[in-house]
Amino acid sequence: MPARPVEPPPGRGPVLAGESGSVGAAVLVVGGIALAVVLFWMYSFGEAALVPSTPRGWVFLALMVALFMAWFVASVRSRVAVGADWLMVGRQWVDLYDLTAVRTARRGLGLPVLRLEDGSGRRVAVPVATLRADPLRWDLVHLGVRWSEVTNEVRFSVLGETWLGPDPLPEGATRTRRRRRPVSVVRRAQPDHSGLPPRPDPFDPVLGAELPRRPQSPPTGMGPVLSGRSGRFWPGVVVPLVLVGAVVVVLEPGWPGTVSGWLVLAIAVVSFGGLLLLATQTYLAAGAGWLADERAWVDLEDLAEVVVVRSRLRLTDASGRRVFVPVRRLRDLPVALELVRVGLAWSRGANVVVVDERAERILRAETS
């Protein structure tokens, strides 16, 4: 729920889920980045450079202060609230059961932002990660979109369909959906499921010990998450910062003082930013009959191919969906590994599944 009280739109029901910006978080993020900029400036140009010596310098300093203050105020005032049939972002809101358009855009670090428009012309824009931070928040919005599809002609952009369309990405995935590949599936004339291991119980509490840290929801129509891992935010931030600090300490004072030095610094920042994204966006989740990575999911009981590509297990189902799972990560998740084994056994009962020797050894499927 939002930390600060939020009034629902006129004539609408109460707030059921949401969040609002906090002063503490804004101070931590904005203040921390501002402090890092000041320390870097001091290290590069000396303490005297902090006090401008020209009118142009004072103008630049004033603009920087105004920018950080605007960022701070926007962070504190940000809020998202969801009701049974409405979504409010800031002071704007839309009727979730009267949507006419679902589009997406990209903002900071390329993260997806949903743009929703209802039949009254109202519009809101909200980051996908903000909605998916709370399963109830996401389910309320997703249910409204499904109902709007039934009653209205909702226009979906390509990425909009990826996130909220008929076959959306599972929660936790943060990248663009992987395209399906055409697959030739050989169906068995007489499917045989005798002697197969029993399907796991999706509600077995013992299987909940390996859940990813980030809240999430399974693919549409599939059972709950039973096992998985997701990238952690703080290691993804701390490790690149430590590496940047090590580079700065090793280099001599006054660097970068040339154009080439600034170019090297820019390349380093971009590289470390890429490490941050890889660390925080990695994702693996498994349920009874499905497996998902950060870009797609597959039906484990309707597989067409299981092969090892480099150090990753590539699974392709009969619908052409593909996932790539690091072998080491899968071995670290016994429940997920067992779910894949059981799913492959059931797939082989109905399909001729192509499985290479390395995948056979990894999954110990020689007896299937």
Protein Blocks (a to p, Z undefined) as FASTA:
>chain_A
ZZbdcdddehiacdfbdcdddfklmmmmmmmmmmmmmmmmmmmnojklmpccbfklmmmm
mmmmmmmmmmmmmmmmgccdddfkbccehjbccdfklcfbdcddddehhiacdddddfko
pacdddfklmmmpmklmmmmmmmmmmmmmmmccdddfklmmmmmmbdcdehiacdcdddd
dddddddfbacfehiacdddfklmklmmmgcfbdcdddehiacdfbdcdddfklmmmmmm
mmmmmmmmmpcghiafbfklmmmmmmmmmmmmmmmmmmmmgccdddehiacdfkbccdfk
lcfbdcdehjaccdddfkopacdddfklmmmmmklmmmmmmmmmmmmmmmccdddfklmm
mnopmlZZ
